[in-house]
Amino acid sequence: MDLKGKCVLLGVSGGIAAYKMANVASALRKLGADVEVIMTKNATQFITPITFETLTGHKCMVDTFDRDFKFEVTHISLAKKADVILVAPATANVIAKMAHGIADDMLTTVVLAAKCPKLVSPAMNTGMLENPITQDNIATLEKYGFTVIPSESGVLACKDVGSGRLPKEEVLLDYIFRAIAKPKDLAGLRIAVTAGPTQEPLDPVRYLTNHSTGKMGYAVARAAAMRGAEVTLIHGPTALQPVRFTEDVPITTAQQMYEAVTSRFDEMDVLVMAAAVADYRPAAVADDKIKKKDGDLSIAVERTPDILGTIGPKKKGQFLCGFSMETRDMLANSSAKLEKKNLDMVVANNLKVAGAGFGVDTNVVTFITPDGARELPLMSKDDVADAILDEILARKSK
């Protein structure tokens, strides 16, 4: 994720988790962001300002009346410069002050003056977090447009067990990415994405499946969420981490995916069918493990329900994007799929092309539409995902 040209302002208040913010600042710099840090005086008891100054290349502000800076109204200039503000860890005290417009230090003054997106990550003892006063203050922040990042649960620094832990650094980064990394050109669209394989049981031990890892579909879901869409991710069994900011719908069989997609069809604006859905399943599922035996070793199979074949002819304004993985005659087979299933677009690739197989982080795809075919070069799956969404958006706007 590229954050070049973006300014991220980190507000660090006085909690033990303040030390984690050094990793966040470092990661943001590696992604190209311009990082500014403001600390409360209590925060300097847990980590020194020089740590952040070394990581960011900027003076770490603590004192509102610090005279060691170029002549400008610092709290106003920082408020204008920031593209997003993340206050983390946010103590009960700083949350209470922000909720009620109290600006008695550099951090709360800048937050009050800023008009950019504001993220708050509460981190404190469970009793303090669950206190009705703190909960009211958090609700007040949300009412005024702050995004509150839910605390995690576990063993706290005080040895209590419960909610109040600062989320992992990658979680905080994801919230920053969603706020500023990409334009929200998909806002208002409801997009369903399918991903991964299906598993068709043969007996309690075995099943039929394919080599899909779900990486392409997950990349599409992640990109759509970052661009502001309301995303539902319907996926088969994968080893991938859930995609944040999406509705996660896990399934196992082709029948379950069929039901998950068709039951949501009327609510969709866009369906991106990236899953590798089994075309066949065993005609009968044994109650017990099938034992080794001589003689007939064949497995009777039957067709699974055709998801796109069912909803394609019934669409009422929805944009349907199918996927087609082939090993030969890719253009002919994919073009036939486009027409037969009444799709708006097919993303086709050839398994035999280097960089386009299962389980890799790249892909080589061709967009097939009623206007013809357009081949894309070898790209990361994240870049392919954005290219797919760009094409869908352009075609929906026609």
N, C-alpha and C positions, 0 to 999 in steps of 0.2 A: 504494500500500500504506500503510495507516494504522498508525502505531506509537504513537498517543496512549495514555498511561498505562503505557507500557513503559519500563524503564530499561535502557540498553545501557552496559556498562562496557567501554571500550577500553583494552587493555594494550599500550603501545608500548615495544618494546625497541630496543636500539642498533644498528639497521641503516640503510643509506642510504635504504631505502624508507620510513622513518618519515615523510617529508614527505607521502606519499600519504594518510596517515591524517587529515590536516586536511580533505581532501575528503570522506572517509567520515563524520567527525564532523559536518560541515556538512550533508551529505545526510540524515543521521539526524535532525538537529534540524528540518529542513524537513518531514520526515515525522511530526513530532510527538513524537519520542522524547526522553526525559530522558537526556542523555549525560554520563557521568562518564569521566574519563581518568586513568589512572595511567601514569607514565613511569618507566623505569629511569634511573639517573644517566647511563648511556652514551647513552641516547636523546636527552637534552638537548643533546648535542653536534651533533645533526643538525637539530633543530627545537626551538624554545623553548616552555616551558610556557605562556607568555602567549598564544601562538597558539591553543592549545586552550581556554584560559580565555575568550578573546574569543568563540570559536565556540560554546562550550557554556554559558557563564554560570556555571560552577562552577570552584572552585579545582582546579587540576591537581596531583594528589598525586605526590610523588617520594620524600620522606623519611618513613620509618615513624615517626620520632620528631619530626616537625614539630609545634611547639606552637601554630602560628597557625591554630587551628580551634576550633569549638565543642566543648564537653566531651563527648566520647564516644569509645569505642574504635573509631577510624576504620576499621581494616582489617576489623573485624567488621561495622560498620554498612554499609560498602560491599558486603561479601560478601552480606549479607542483602537489600540494596536491589536488587541487579542481577537482572534477568530473564534476561540472557545475558551472557557474557564473551567477547570476541574479543581474542585476543593476536595482534597483527599490527603490524609484522613480528615474527615469533618467531625469534630467533637460536638458533644451536646451543647457546649457553650457557643461555639461559632455558628452552629445551626440556629440556635435561639436568636442570636444577634442578626443573622441574615434574614430570618423570617420576619423580624420586627423592624427592619430598617435601621438598626443601630450600626453606626460607622465610627468606631472608636480606635481603629488601628488601620494600618495600610491595607490589609487583606479585605476587611469588611467595607472599607471606603471604595476600593476598586470594584468590588462586586456590586455595590450599590450604584456606581456610576456606569457600569458596563451595559451594553445593549446586545452583546453577542450571546449565543447559547451558553447556558450555565449548567454544569454537572456537579452533583454533590454526592459524595460517597461516605455515608455515616460509618464510623468505627468507634466503638466504645464498649464498656461493660454492658452485659445483657440487661441488667436492671435499669440502667440509665436509658438504654435504647427503648425498652418496653414501657418506660414511664409514660403515662398519658400526656404529660406536658411535651415531652420530646416528640411523641407521635403527632400531636397537634401541630408542632412546629414544622415537622416534615411535611405534613399535609398542606400547611400554609405555603411552603416553598413550591410544592407541586402546583398549587392554585395560581401562583405567580409565574409559572412557566419554567421553573427549574426541573431538570431531569434528575431524579433520585435513583442512584444505583443501589440495588438491594444489598444489604450486608450478607456475608456468609456465616454459616454456623460451624462450631467446632470448639476446640480448647482455646480459651482466651489467655492473654498474658497474665491475668490474675488467677489463672488456673480454673476459673469457672468454665462450665460447658454450656454453650448456647449461641444465640445470634449476636452479631456485633463485630465480626472479623472483617477487616478490609479485604475486598476481593483480590484475586490474583492479578498481577500486573497486566496479563493479556486481556483480562476482562475490562479493566479500565481503559486500555488502548482501544478495544473494540468500540466502546462508547464514544471515545474521541473520534475514531474513524467514521462512525455513523453520523456524528454531528457535522464534520467538516470535510471529509476526504473526497466526497463526490457530490455533484449537484443532485437535487431531489427531483429529477425529471420524471420519475415514476410515481410520485406522490398521488394518492387517490386511486391507484390501480390495485386490484386484487389479483394476485398472481399465484397460481398453484404450480409447483414443480414436483415432478416425480424423479426418483433417483435410486440407483443401486439395483441389485438383482432381486428376483423372487426365489423362494424355495418351495418346491412341490414335493410333499412327503410321499415316500414309497412304503415305509413302515415306521415304527417308532424310532428307528436308528438312522435310516438313510433318507436322502431326498435328492431330487434333480434340481440343478441350478446352473449358473454360468459364471464367468470370470469378472463380472462388473464389480467395481469397488465403490461406485457412487460418486467419485471425485468430480465428474463433469456436472452432474445435477446439483451437487452441493455448492459448487462454484457459482452456478446460475442463481441459486437461492440466496447465497451470501451477497452477490452483487446486487440483486434486486432489492434486498433489504437495505443495503447501504445507500441505494438510490431512492429510498423513500416509499417503496411499495409495501403493501400489506401481503405478506408471503406465507403460504402454507406449503410445507415440505413433506411430501408423502414418500416414504422411503422403505426399501427392503432392508434386510440385515446388513450392516456395514461396520467397519472398525473405525469410522470417522467420528470426530467430536461433533456434538449437535451444533447446528448453525444458530447463533444468537439472533434474537429479534425476529424469529419465525415461529409459526405454529408447527410443532413437531408431531407428525402422524406416522408412527412406525407400523409397518405391516409385514407379513411374511409371505403369503401366497399371492398368485395372480388374481384370484377371486377377491381377496381382501383389498388389493389395490384397485380393482374394478369398482368395488363398492365405495371405497374412500373417494375416488375421483368422481364417479357418477352422482353420488349424494351431494357433492359440492358444486356440481356443474353449473347450476343456475346462478350461483353467487360469484362465479369467476368472471374476470375480464380477460385473463390470459391463462392458457395452460401450456407449460413447457414439459413435454413428455420425454424426459431424458432417461428414464428407467429402462433397464434391460428385462422386460417382462417375458416370462417363459411362454412360448407358443403352445407347449404341450405339457400335460401332467399325467401321472399314472391314472389309469381308469379306475383302479381300486386301490385303497390304502389298507395294507395288512394290519391287523390288530397286534400281531406279534412279529418279532424280528424274523425275516425270511432266512431260512437256513440254507446252507450249501446243499445242493442236490444234483444228481445227474439228470439228464433229460432236457426238457424244454427250459431254457434260460431267458426267454423273451419276456418283455414287459409290455403289456397292453397300455396304450396311451390314448388320450382324448384331447381335443382342442381346449385351450383356456379361453375365457371371454375376451373379445377384441375391444379394448377400451376406446381407442380412437375410431374404430369402425362403428362403434355404437353411438358416440356423441357427435362425431363429425357431421353426419347428415342432419342432426338436430340443433346445431348451434344457432344462436340468435344474437349475433354481434360479437361473440367471443372470438378471440384470436387463438388459433390452435397451431402449435409448433410441435411437430414430431421429430424423432431422431431415427436415423437409419444407418446401422453399421453393416457393411457388406464386405465380401471378400472378392467379388467380381461383379462386373456390370453395375457399378454403383450408381451412375447417373440414370440409367434406364430403370433400374429397380426403384430408386428413390423417387423419380418423377412419377412412376406409376402409383406409388404409395400416396403421393401428394394429391393426385386426382381421385383415386379410388376412395380415399377416406375423407375427402372434402377438407383438406388442411390448407392453412394459409402459408405454411413454410415447413420445409424439412431441412434439418441439419444432418448432412450425410458425411460419413467418413469410411475409409477403407482400412480394415484391420491389418492389411499387409503393408501399409505405408509406414515407414519409420516415424516414430513419434506420435502415432495415432492409436496405439493399442490400449488394452486394459491396464489399469494400475499405474500409468505414468502420469506425470504432471503437465504434459503437453498434449496438443491435439492438432490435427490437420483436417479442417472441415470445409465443406462446400455448402453454401446456402442455395437451396432450390425453392423457387417461388413461381407463381404463374408467369412472372416476367422472364424467367430463365434461371441460369445457374451462375453463381459467383464463388470462385475458389479463394480461400484465405490461406496465407502462408503458415508455416509452423509457428505456433504461439503457445504461451502458457494457457492452461485451462481457465485461469482467472481472466486473462485477456479475451479468450474466446467467449466467456460468459458475458462480458461487457459488449462484445461485438454482436452477440445474439440479441441482447436487450436493445442495443442501438437499432438494429434492423427491425425488430418488432415495433419499437416506438415510432420509427419513421413510417412504417407501413400502416400502423394504426392511425397516424396523423393525416394520411392521404384522404 
